[in-house]
């Protein structure tokens, strides 16, 4: 699931260079993938933080057998994930036009969060 979200045709963009998005956070769906190896602690913190910011969290998974060093914020198109990436203190986000998930944004929570 993590590799499908990252995708072969994806590209990384800088949060600092992203345009300001004026979309209401509650209109943005987010799916969380916890690869932090923190037994759900990081997942809960990120989920609560994004919910408090108004984002619509539509689901999550917690990986038990693998992890990711780096947290990634991935969107299907445009710059919609720049706001979430910024909230999480990330310097970059990823655009993957081939991603077929049901959420507008996927956050892969890594050990760095």
C-alpha positions as CSV (number, residue, x, y, z in Angstrom):
1,X,0.0,0.0,0.0
2,X,2.8,2.4,0.9
3,X,4.7,1.8,-2.4
4,X,1.4,2.2,-4.4
5,X,0.8,5.5,-2.7
6,X,4.3,6.8,-3.6
7,X,4.0,5.6,-7.2
8,X,6.4,5.5,-10.1
9,X,5.3,8.7,-11.7
10,X,5.2,10.8,-8.6
11,X,7.2,14.0,-8.0
12,X,8.2,15.9,-4.9
13,X,7.3,19.6,-4.4
14,X,8.5,22.1,-1.8
15,X,5.9,23.3,0.7
16,X,7.5,26.7,0.7
17,X,6.9,27.1,-3.0
18,X,3.3,25.8,-3.0
19,X,0.4,28.2,-3.7
20,X,-2.0,29.0,-0.9
21,X,-5.0,26.7,-1.0
22,X,-8.2,28.3,0.2
23,X,-10.2,25.0,0.4
24,X,-12.0,24.3,3.6
25,X,-10.1,21.5,5.4
26,X,-13.4,19.6,6.1
27,X,-13.8,19.1,2.3
28,X,-10.4,17.3,2.2
29,X,-10.3,13.6,2.9
30,X,-7.2,12.1,4.5
31,X,-6.1,8.5,4.9
32,X,-3.3,7.8,7.3
33,X,-0.7,4.9,7.0
34,X,1.3,4.5,10.1
35,X,4.8,3.2,9.4
36,X,6.4,4.8,12.4
37,X,6.9,1.7,14.5
38,X,5.5,3.5,17.6
39,X,2.7,1.1,18.4
40,X,0.0,3.5,17.3
41,X,1.2,6.5,19.3
42,X,2.3,8.6,16.3
43,X,-0.9,7.6,14.4
44,X,-3.1,8.8,17.3
45,X,-1.2,12.1,17.5
46,X,-1.3,12.8,13.8
47,X,-5.0,11.8,13.5
48,X,-6.0,14.0,16.5
49,X,-3.9,16.9,15.2
50,X,-5.4,16.8,11.7
51,X,-8.9,16.3,13.0
52,X,-8.5,19.3,15.3
53,X,-7.4,21.3,12.2
54,X,-10.7,20.3,10.5
55,X,-9.5,17.6,8.1
56,X,-11.8,14.7,7.3
57,X,-9.9,11.5,8.3
58,X,-11.6,8.7,6.4
59,X,-9.4,5.8,7.7
60,X,-6.0,4.5,8.8
61,X,-3.8,1.5,9.0
62,X,-0.9,0.6,11.2
63,X,2.0,-1.4,9.7
64,X,3.2,-4.1,12.1
65,X,6.1,-5.6,10.1
66,X,7.8,-2.7,8.3
67,X,8.5,1.0,8.8
68,X,9.4,4.2,7.0
69,X,12.1,6.5,8.1
70,X,10.5,9.6,6.5
71,X,6.9,10.9,6.7
72,X,5.3,11.5,3.3
73,X,2.3,13.6,2.4
74,X,0.9,12.4,-1.0
75,X,-1.9,13.8,-3.1
76,X,-3.4,12.7,-6.4
77,X,-3.2,16.1,-8.2
78,X,-2.4,19.7,-7.6
79,X,-1.1,21.1,-4.4
80,X,-3.8,20.1,-2.0
81,X,-1.5,18.2,0.3
82,X,0.8,21.2,0.9
83,X,-1.4,22.4,3.8
84,X,-1.3,19.1,5.6
85,X,2.4,18.8,4.9
86,X,2.9,22.3,6.4
87,X,0.8,21.4,9.5
88,X,3.0,18.4,10.1
89,X,6.2,20.4,9.8
90,X,7.3,18.7,6.5
91,X,9.3,20.6,4.0
92,X,8.0,18.6,1.0
93,X,5.0,16.8,-0.3
94,X,4.5,14.4,-3.2
95,X,2.1,14.5,-6.1
96,X,1.2,11.1,-7.6
97,X,-1.2,11.4,-10.5
98,X,-1.5,7.7,-10.8
99,X,-2.7,7.1,-7.2
100,X,-6.1,5.5,-7.1
101,X,-7.0,5.7,-3.5
102,X,-10.3,7.1,-2.2
103,X,-8.8,9.9,-0.1
104,X,-7.6,13.3,-1.4
105,X,-4.4,13.0,0.6
106,X,-2.5,10.0,2.0
107,X,-0.1,10.6,4.9
108,X,2.6,7.9,5.4
109,X,3.7,8.5,9.0
110,X,7.4,7.7,9.4
111,X,9.8,7.5,12.3
112,X,10.7,11.2,11.9
113,X,7.3,12.5,13.0
